[in-house]
Amino acid sequence: VHAIYDLQGEPLYFEHFVQDCSAMDSAEQYLRRYARIIAASSDMVGLMDPQGVYLFVNDAYVRAFGQPREAIIGHSVAEFLDPDYVKQVLLPRLTECLTGKNVHFDRWVTLPALGRRYLSIHYSPWSEENPDLRCVVVSVRDLTDTRLAVEELRESEKTTSLLYRVSSAVATEEDMDSLFAAIRNILGEALDVREFCIALADRERDCLDYALFTSQSESQPPPITNLHNRITPLTKDNFSDFKESSVMVEVMRTAHPLLVTRR
């Protein structure tokens, strides 16, 4: 409201101006909502300057670093992560991003509060109206569970392949010495076979006797007796209980219930 006066100082009329601020309020609400979304994101989101100093971090960074926000902002990334990783991997990619490129890489990284994690890391260039103020937006997603699942699947496929080849050798090889050598060579792709043995289950004697024993430090042990009380037979009812990443354990568990002998 603005008053208009005459020459004697008496008000003649008032001018009233109204400005529609709804757009400004909407923009402010949008920014606040966006800030809350970033803060609540499970992904680590931050802003770094060209020297790798944090200018902003969200709550996920606080959890991953195990430090309050004030202890992270204004500090270099080298204070929190492995110096060799920062020097050899992080900073070169940060420099590449500052040339205007989006940079993405996946890597195992040890986080202060979470330990070794497999991270998908994205760097995006960012600048304000001042072109001299260049920064990098960092977005990090934890893919550890997915990575471990993939590695477990690969290991399972490898184990299955080895077991199939061992079974094929048992089914086709007539000479026992050649069979043992073939099994040793197959398992040698996944195991250290310098210390190696093959034992056969004897159902009648209820024991496990050694058919091949190779060791530079130990002599061949006596047969293992009372076998039925030592190893749980594998059946369709307990098959899912026999999940194991060790190739050797899988071979032993598979061979025992089959009681494969050529005699």
Disulfide bonds with the S-S distance in Angstrom:
none
